[in-house]
């Protein structure tokens, strides 16, 4: 019995020594490591859950308010940095320059173009005192209402010069009514347009004029 017990213990000690030499952990150390890993994992999970609970999700309103506050603070800082300069009162009899408007320095178009289709007519009768115009971009009867009462100008070149030395002449008119449902307009001129004006371009002024 003593011999068997001593032999069995010797084998156990040999195996433990071999494992240590090879770097293989013993079952007792393995169990200890697994326990420590599980404990660390549980601790990390609990800390993450606590952080998520503490951190409330930011809504879009809160984000917008934060951005607005930052912008307001930056503007206040800029205003504080710039020293205020007191403007001297204007002297009597001195005109101050006007502030430029938004379209200052740009080519502003004050008219829209139209084509002369012909005279108002029926199958047998033609009225030369009313001309039909087709305005660019106007294709419905509702769009015509904006142009009712607007002034119309037809430019033509004469053979002789006038008092100012130019050969360019004008005939002014006014849009009086719509014609049909396709955006055509009736216009009446100070003097009836000649037949050579048919197919020519006409300017529809977008501002009032006291010529007619």
C-alpha positions in Angstrom: 0.0 0.0 0.0 2.7 2.5 0.9 4.5 1.8 -2.3 1.4 2.3 -4.5 0.5 5.6 -2.8 4.0 7.0 -3.1 4.1 6.0 -6.8 0.8 7.6 -7.6 1.8 10.9 -5.9 5.0 10.9 -7.8 3.2 10.7 -11.1 1.0 13.7 -10.2 4.0 15.8 -9.2 5.7 14.9 -12.5 2.7 16.0 -14.6 2.5 19.3 -12.7 6.2 19.9 -13.4 5.9 19.1 -17.1 3.0 21.5 -17.5 4.9 24.3 -15.9 8.0 23.7 -18.0 5.9 23.6 -21.3 3.8 26.7 -20.3 0.6 24.8 -20.0 -1.5 26.1 -17.1 -2.7 23.7 -14.5 -6.5 23.2 -14.1 -6.5 25.2 -10.9 -4.9 28.3 -12.6 -7.2 27.9 -15.6 -10.3 28.1 -13.3 -8.9 31.2 -11.6 -8.3 33.0 -14.9 -11.8 32.2 -16.2 -13.3 33.5 -13.0 -11.3 36.8 -13.3 -12.3 37.2 -16.9 -16.0 36.7 -16.2 -15.8 39.2 -13.3 -14.1 41.8 -15.5 -16.7 41.3 -18.3 -19.6 41.7 -15.8 -18.0 44.8 -14.4 -17.5 46.5 -17.8 -21.1 45.7 -18.8 -22.5 47.2 -15.6 -20.4 50.3 -16.1 -21.6 50.7 -19.7 -25.2 50.3 -18.7 -24.8 52.9 -16.0 -23.2 55.4 -18.4 -26.0 54.9 -20.9 -28.6 55.6 -18.3 -26.7 58.7 -17.1 -26.2 60.0 -20.6 -29.6 61.1 -22.0 -29.9 61.3 -25.8 -29.8 64.8 -27.1 -32.9 65.8 -29.1 -32.8 68.0 -32.2 -34.2 70.9 -30.3 -31.5 70.7 -27.7 -28.8 70.6 -30.4 -30.4 73.6 -32.2 -30.5 75.5 -29.0 -26.9 74.7 -28.2 -25.8 75.9 -31.7 -27.9 79.1 -31.3 -26.3 79.8 -27.9 -22.8 79.4 -29.4 -23.6 81.8 -32.2 -25.1 84.4 -29.8 -22.0 84.2 -27.7 -19.7 84.6 -30.7 -21.7 87.7 -31.9 -21.5 89.2 -28.4 -17.8 88.7 -28.3 -17.4 90.4 -31.7 -19.5 93.3 -30.7 -17.5 93.8 -27.5 -14.2 93.7 -29.4 -15.2 96.4 -31.9 -15.1 99.9 -30.3 -18.2 102.0 -31.1 -17.4 105.1 -33.1 -19.8 108.0 -32.7 -20.9 109.5 -36.0 -20.7 113.3 -36.3 -24.0 115.0 -37.0 -24.5 116.2 -40.6 -23.9 119.8 -41.3 -26.7 122.0 -42.4 -27.1 122.3 -46.2 -25.0 119.2 -46.9 -26.7 116.3 -48.7 -25.7 112.8 -47.6 -25.2 110.2 -50.3 -28.0 107.7 -50.7 -27.5 104.1 -49.8 -27.3 101.8 -52.9 -30.3 99.4 -53.4 -30.0 95.7 -53.8 -29.8 95.8 -57.6 -27.3 98.7 -57.7 -24.8 98.2 -60.5 -26.8 95.5 -62.2 -28.7 95.6 -65.5 -32.4 95.7 -64.3 -34.9 94.8 -67.0 -38.0 97.1 -66.8 -39.9 95.7 -69.7 -41.0 92.4 -71.2 -41.1 91.6 -74.9 -44.2 90.9 -77.0 -44.9 90.1 -80.7 -47.5 91.9 -82.8 -49.7 89.1 -84.3 -52.1 91.4 -86.3 -55.3 93.4 -86.0 -58.5 92.3 -84.2 -60.7 91.0 -86.9 -63.6 88.6 -87.9 -64.1 86.7 -91.2 -65.2 89.9 -93.1 -64.2 92.9 -90.9 -60.8 94.1 -89.6 -60.4 96.6 -86.8 -57.1 98.5 -87.2 -57.6 100.5 -84.0 -56.9 97.3 -81.9 -53.7 95.2 -82.3 -53.2 91.7 -80.9 -50.0 91.0 -78.9 -48.4 87.8 -77.7 -46.3 88.5 -74.5 -43.3 86.2 -73.7 -44.0 83.7 -70.9 -47.8 84.5 -70.8 -49.8 81.4 -71.8 -53.0 81.6 -69.7 -55.8 84.0 -69.2 -54.9 84.4 -65.5 -51.4 85.6 -66.3 -52.8 88.4 -68.5 -54.4 90.2 -65.5 -51.0 91.4 -64.4 -50.4 93.2 -67.7 -53.8 94.9 -68.1 -53.3 98.7 -68.2 -49.5 98.5 -68.8 -47.9 100.7 -71.5 -46.7 99.4 -74.8 -44.1 100.9 -77.1 -43.2 100.2 -80.7 -39.9 101.5 -82.0 -39.4 102.1 -85.7 -36.8 104.0 -87.8 -37.9 106.9 -90.0 -36.2 108.3 -93.1 -35.7 111.8 -91.8 -34.2 113.0 -88.5 -36.3 114.7 -85.9 -35.4 117.8 -83.8 -33.0 115.9 -81.6 -31.2 114.5 -84.7 -32.3 110.8 -84.3 -34.3 108.7 -86.8 -35.8 106.5 -84.1 -39.5 107.1 -83.5 -42.0 105.6 -81.1 -45.7 104.8 -81.0 -47.2 104.4 -77.5 -50.2 102.3 -76.5 -51.9 100.5 -73.7 -53.1 97.0 -73.1 -56.9 97.1 -72.7 -58.2 93.5 -72.6 -57.3 89.8 -73.0 -58.0 88.0 -76.2 -58.9 84.3 -75.9 -57.5 81.9 -73.3 -53.9 81.4 -74.6 -52.3 84.6 -73.3 -53.0 86.9 -76.2 -53.7 90.6 -75.4 -55.5 93.5 -77.2 -53.7 96.8 -77.3 -54.8 100.3 -78.4 -52.2 102.8 -79.7 -52.2 106.5 -80.0 -52.0 106.1 -83.7 -52.9 102.8 -85.4 -49.9 100.6 -86.0 -49.0 100.3 -89.7 -49.0 96.8 -91.4 -45.2 96.8 -91.4 -45.4 96.4 -87.5 -47.0 92.9 -87.9 -44.5 90.3 -86.6 -42.3 93.0 -85.0 -41.3 93.1 -81.3 -42.9 95.5 -78.9 -41.9 96.4 -75.4 -44.5 96.1 -72.5 -43.3 98.5 -69.8 -43.5 97.4 -66.2 -43.7 100.9 -64.7 -46.3 103.7 -65.2 -45.8 106.3 -67.9 -47.7 109.6 -68.3 -47.0 109.9 -72.1 -50.5 108.4 -72.9 
